[in-house]
């Protein structure tokens, strides 16, 4: 399915072939055309999240399989919102059976309390999952996706299974001053005890 997104100085126009274009007004910071100007940090986060969801909603839908990162499903509910924004980091992933990518893919979806509970029960750290999502791969920090459905894979993917095993391995280093340090993948730093 082809789509077109136009970013103008004051609005985003998004449409697919055969659909009527929609127009969303976006306040633009006079200093930078990338980030809207906000009076407080929470309003900035809410607007940034809205922009991400708008962009992902216009992105192409693809098939996905990947390895869930060490944090599993995380969620946040910003001021005044009724739905949770559930996010999952995939540490290794592939689109439609293409080459495995090892850069982090952050996928998200707005969910109710019950949907969040079920998602956390079904999607665990280190699990290889498959599903469909809308992908935007042009962000500077990491690719982003809006998932439609996710399930544990029914047919094993050998390359992703290897990556899942690597993520499950304990990574330990020895330091002459600090002793043994073990990588805590959830936060990305080493932990240890010294006496």
N, C-alpha and C positions, 0 to 999 in steps of 0.2 A: 504494500500500500504506500503510495507516495504522499508526502505531506510537505508543507512549506511553512516556515516560521520567519516572519519579518520583525526585526527590532528597530523601531523608530525612536525619535528622541523622547516621545512621551507615551508610547503605547506599544504593546506586542500584539501582532495580528497572527492568528494561528488557524490553519484550515487544512482539510484533506480534500482530495479530488472528489467532487460530487457533493460537498458540504458547503454550507454558507459560512463565510469567514466570521469569526468572533473577534471582538476587540476588547482588550483589557487595559485600562489606564494604569500606568506605573509612574509614580513620582521619581524623577531623576535628579541625583545630586549634581549640582553645577560643576563640581570639581572633577568628578569621575562619572562616566556613563555606565559603570559596572554596578555600583552599589547605591540603593536609594538612601536619601538622607533621613535620619530618624532622630527624635528628640531623646529617646532613652534606649539602652541596650536591648531590653526585652522587645520593644517595638521593632527594632532592627532585626532581631532573630525571627520574629513572626513574619516580617515582610520577606526576609531572605528565604525562609521555608516556603512561603507562598509562591515565590518566584521559581524555586526549584520544582515544586509540584506542578506548576503551570507549564514549565519547560518540558518536564518528563511526560506530562499528559499529551504533548504534541510529538513525542519522539516515536520512532518506529518500534513495533512489537517484534520480539525475537524469542527464540528458545534458549534456555540457559541451563547449565549445570555447574555446580561449584562446591567448594569446601567451606563450611561455616567457620568463621573465625572464633577465637577463644572466648569472646564475650557472648556468643549466641545471639539471642534476640534482646535488644535494648529498646527502651521506649521513653518518650517524653511527651508531656502535655503542657503546652505553653498557655499563658494567661488568656482566659476567655474561650478556650477551645474545648469542644465536647469530645473530640476524638483524640486518641493517642497517635503519635507519629512513631510507628515501629520501624527500627532499622536493624539491618543485619550486614555485617562485613563479611565478604567472601575473600579468602586469602589466595585461592587458586580457582579459576573459573574458565569456562569456554562458552561461546555463543554458537548455537546451531551446529555443534560437532566440529568446529574449527580448532585451531591450535590452543592449547592451554595457556592462559595468561597468569602471571604470578604477581601482577600489581593488584592492589586492593580494589575491589568493587563494593561500593556501598549501595545497598538496595533498601527501599523504604515503602511504606504503605500506611495510610490512615486506617485505624482500626478501633472498634469498640472495646470495652473492658473484657467482654467474653471472648471476642476474636483474639485479643492479646493473650489471654490465658491459654487458649487452644494453640496459638502459634508458639508460645514458649514451651508448651508441653511437647509439641511435634518437632520443632527445630532446635537441635542441641549443638553445642560446640563440637567441631570435628566431623560432623555428619556431612555426607555428600548428598546434596539436594538437586532437584531439577524442577523446572517450571517455565513460566513465560513472564516476560517483563518488557517494559519500555526503557530503552537504553539511550543515555546521552553520554557520549564518550569524549566530550570536548572540554571538560573541566580541567583546570590546572592541577588541582590537588589530587583527585582520583575520579575515575568514571563513576557515574551515578545511574541508578535504575529504579523504576517504579514497578514492583512486582504485582502480577495479577493472581498467580497461584504458585505455591511451592509445596513440594512433597519430597520425602526421602526417595532416592533413586531406586527404581525397581530392577534395572539391569546395571551391573557394576561397570564403572568406567575405570579401567586399570590406571590410567595416568593420574586421574583425580584421587584415586585410592592411595597411590604412592604419596601424593602431596598431603593427604589427610594423615597418613602414618608419620610423615616427617614433622608435621605440626604437633602430633601427640608425643613425640620424643622429648625427653628432658634434655635441656641444654645447660651444661654446667661448665664453669671456668674456675680455675684456681688462681688466686692472687696471693703473693707472699705476705702482704700486709693484712688483707681482709679475709683470707681463707677461701672456702668454697662458696661460690655464688651461683644461684640457679635462676635462669630466665623465667620471669612471670610473663607469659605471653599476653595475658589480659591487659596489662598496663605497659608492656614493652620495656621493662627494665629488670635488672638482676636483683635478687634478694639474697640475703645471707645473714649470718650472726657472727659476731666477733666478741672475744672476751678480753 
